[in-house]
Amino acid sequence: MRIWLRSYRPRIAGKSPPPIWLQLLLTELTVPVLAASDLPPGADAASQVLPRRRPRVLFINRSYWPDVEATGQLLTELCEDLADEFDVTVLCGQPRTVVEDVPAEANGFVEWHGVRIRRVRHTQFDKASFWGRLANMLTFQFAAAWSAIMAPRAEVVVVETDPPLLCLLGRLLQFVWRTRLVCYLQDIYPDIAVALGKLRPGVLTSLLRRMFFRIYRCSDAVIVLSRDMRDLLTEFGVSAKQIAVIPNWIDTREIYPIKQNNRFRYEHGWDAAGGDHKFVVMYSGNMGLSQRLDQVLDVAEQLKDCPEIVFALVGDGADRRQLERLAAEKRLTNVRFLDYQPRTRLAESLSAADLHLVILRPEITQLLMPSKLYGVLASGTPALVLADPTSELARIVSENNLGSVIDPRGVTKEVTAACAAAIGRYASARTTTADAGRRGREYAVRHCDRTASVGAMRKTLQRQCAVAGLISSP
């Protein structure tokens, strides 16, 4: 078989490349042969150790480049950075939100920045519909399963949580391929779905929870984003030795403060030539169930008589249209809705804010960690955090004096009033606000940069490859 494959290579030279499956087969099965003329003087062929191929790692997640959703952008950066050491393939779905004119095949293989991308087709119904989201999730799950099973074996499989059922596919591949399985949890399911009211507690959710946590316990490694998430997993039987806490990150070379002559502010009328500088309170990211952005509109309503303060909600999500209707009903002229911004303008858009809102509902404190905080800090902007004061998110901000924390568990009117008062204080003390932003930038460079988290992920994969006998222990 291998002799035939070696003899096949000259036949395809100079012609159109063979199908991708054949390219992979050739890479896997052909054996390099050293001619005597290639050997150093005095050396024999038996003494020559040929370099081993790079370990194959398969990442599975619906969102990937050129999708601008946070998980897709982070996974893109991670895979591109790992491609120098590993043979990285990403099995992904259709981009949901694309803001740049980039080539992206709707189906099939493509290589981008050293990463082999296998994109599958699936439904793309509106996220605002429960049945639409369910159809999107299931069709991607089945398409990804078929594609993964038919693909060449990977030594390490990394499954994320978009959609949450991917851990089932990972467990199947672990069993069939005898591969190493890493569960990379951006959220903890089904707990977060229950907490947000997407699923009702009952037999189905109990079954899913037992099944998911059993898979986590059977996996070779579990990666979570915060100590809060780690504590929940260990409480329910996942070994602490399996868990690695690797926070999400921000590339501080790409996201940096642009506080002077910010084009984004000029374009939206927040800085005028005559010196009229608005105080911009921004929320940037997904507008979904976990954010409770209706409360932000209540705060904006309290401050609508302060013409120097404007609210900018940047992004998209299942709740955006409902929020736009609510803002129209309240006649909130101080609220602007803007679309996701291209990555090339992210530093400008994040820096355009004087204060960023970061929201984490208390009931999901142990179930996710908002990565938007790192971009906020990297842009040199303080954060107003609505979260449980004991959460890791809140402690980062309060212990390092990077903004303010408000506990959202009180009476709604009191929480709204506290938010409005905090925004008013920041708006009237802009020097203090700028100082907090500078501290945030320093913190991001030291603790939230891309290189640190990617390095930790690299070590995790190296350990898995070492256990599989593919490389020496890191």
Secondary structure as UniProt FT lines:
FT   HELIX           2..12
FT   TURN            13..14
FT   HELIX           20..29
FT   HELIX           36..38
FT   TURN            41..42
FT   HELIX           45..47
FT   STRAND          56..60
FT   TURN            65..66
FT   HELIX           70..82
FT   TURN            83..85
FT   STRAND          87..92
FT   STRAND          108..112
FT   TURN            113..114
FT   STRAND          115..119
FT   TURN            127..128
FT   HELIX           130..150
FT   STRAND          156..159
FT   TURN            164..165
FT   HELIX           166..177
FT   STRAND          180..184
FT   TURN            189..190
FT   HELIX           191..195
FT   TURN            196..197
FT   HELIX           203..218
FT   STRAND          221..224
FT   HELIX           227..235
FT   TURN            236..237
FT   TURN            240..242
FT   STRAND          243..245
FT   TURN            252..254
FT   HELIX           263..267
FT   TURN            268..269
FT   TURN            273..274
FT   STRAND          279..284
FT   TURN            289..291
FT   HELIX           294..302
FT   TURN            303..305
FT   TURN            307..308
FT   STRAND          309..314
FT   TURN            318..319
FT   HELIX           320..329
FT   TURN            330..331
FT   TURN            333..334
FT   STRAND          335..338
FT   HELIX           343..345
FT   HELIX           346..351
FT   STRAND          355..359
FT   HELIX           362..364
FT   TURN            365..367
FT   HELIX           372..378
FT   TURN            379..380
FT   STRAND          383..386
FT   TURN            389..390
FT   HELIX           392..399
FT   TURN            400..401
FT   STRAND          403..406
FT   TURN            408..409
FT   HELIX           412..428
FT   HELIX           430..447
FT   HELIX           450..467
FT   TURN            468..469
//
